[in-house]
Amino acid sequence: MKIEKIIYWVSTLVMCGVFAFSAQMYFRNTEMVRGFFEALNYPSYIVIPLAILKVLGILAVTTKLSKMLTEWAYAGFLLDAVLAFAAHYVAQDGGYLFSVIAIVATIVSRIMYGRLYL
């Protein structure tokens, strides 16, 4: 049981770290990120709402106040990471490493969450 909690918290902190890093970048360098989104054929108006949702998702996962919100946060994180991976892979810009880390950490964290808390 103890090793499962360690795996859960390490994977959750890695996942939250990746998404917190991207959210702060979206807030601090909004125009630059909008340019990246446009270059990857994503709408640029979604940058700030996506950053807000990442922060709210981190809160949902770390506090576990609502099982439903936690599940939605995991789903949103996985979708965001998969779409980021696909966009960076297609663009051939080499920026998909953080996406792969986020995908793996999100999957491991969700599996361990299910084993420990559901």
N, C-alpha and C positions, 0 to 999 in steps of 0.2 A: 504494500500500500504506500509506503514512504517513497519508493522509487517512482511510482506512478505520479505522485504529487510533484516530485522534482521534475519529471519529464513534462508534466502539464505546465508548471510555472515557467520553466526555461523556454518551452516552445511558445507559450503565451507572451512572455516578455519579448522574445525575438519578433513575433508577429506584431505586437503593439509597437515595438521600436521602429520597425520598417514603416508602418502606417503613420506613426507620429512624425517620423522624419519627412515623409512625403507631404503630410498635412501642413507642417510648419513651412516647408518649401513653397507650397501652394499659397499660403498666406503672405510670406515675405517677398517672394519673387513672382507675383501673380502674372505680370506681363510676359515674363520669360516662359512661364509654364503654359500660358495661353498660346504662345508661339509654338511650343512643343506639341500641344494638343492639335493645333491646326495642321502642323506638319505631318502628324499621324492620322489625319482625317477624322478627328474627334471634334465635337463642338466646343468652342472655347468658353461659352457661358456656363459650363458645368464645373469649372475649376473651383470656385468658392463653395458652392453647395456640396461638392464632393469632399472638400477639406473639412467642412462642418460635419458631414456624415461620418468621416473617419474618426474625428474626435469623439463623437457620440457613440460610435461603435466600440472604441477603446473603453469608454466608460461602461457600456453595457456588458462587455466581456469581463472586465476586471471586477465590477461590483456584483454581478450575477443577481441583480435585484429582481429581474423578470426572466423566466426561462424563455418566453417567447421572444423578447427583445434580444437576448443573447443568441438565440438561434438565427434570428434575422441578421444580426451583426456578423456572425460567422459566414452566413450565405453571402452577404454583401462584400465581405473581405475577400472571399474566394473568387467571386465574380470579378471584382476589381483587379485582383492579382492575375487572373487568367487573361482578362482583356488587355492588361498592361503587357503581359508576356507576348501575346499575339501581336500587339501593335509594334513593340520593339523588335520582335523577330522579323516581321514583315518589312519594317523600315531598315533592317540590317545595321542598326546603330550600336549594337553591343550593350544596350541598356537593360537587358532582360535578366541580369544576375539577381537584382533585388526582387524581381518578380518571382523567380524560381524559389528564392529563400522564403518569400512571403507565402507562396503556395504550399511548400512543404511544412512550414511552421503552422499555418492555418489548419491544414489537415491533421497534423499531429495533435495540436491543441484541441481541436474539436473532438477527435477520437478520445483523448484523455478526459475531456470535459464530460463526455457521455459515460465513460466508465466510472468517474468519480462522483458526479453530481446528478445524474439522471436515474 
